[in-house]
Amino acid sequence: MSARSRPCHLEPNMRVVRVSEYKLLARFGLVGIAATILYAVLAGAFVKSERFGFSPVEASLAAYGAAGLFSYLAHRSITFMSSGPHRSEAPRFLLLAAIGSVIAYGAPALLTAKLGLPLIIPIMITCLLVPVINFVVLDRWVFAERIPDQSGDG
């Protein structure tokens, strides 16, 4: 086999890897969007419901918890197709969620309150940084144990 023909044989495999990564990112994004919509719908419903009668803060926290549970289960089964045990993955997921909350609190506290920057700066940093951190940590640590040959990315 000549050196000239090798890239042709490697290119299809490289393309499969890229397609697989795009599919993983797409699933990650769709689960994130679904969790966000679920949070918004539940928060509104909890405030308006006579049955629950939550204050806006209580409604937001309850909806955030429900959306977080959905996010954990959906990322575990749909995005990353993990075969790891809940007893190790759930605490890791909770730790990652806490880190995201610290960033969401800390960025405005530091950049707006202490440094006087406009609020849009820490909001943009949080909106960009937290999903990137989440994807990498979910992929490499929280849901690192994958179900073999179940990705469908072939």
Secondary structure, DSSP 8 states (H G I E B T S, - for coil): --TTTHHHHHHHHHHHHHHHHHHHHHHHHHHHHHHHHHHHHHHHHHHH-TTT---HHHHHHHHHHHHHHHHHHHIIIIIS-B-S-HHHHHHHHHHHHHHHHHHHHHHHIIIIIIT---THHHHHHHHHHHHHHHHHHIIIIIT-SB-TT-SS--
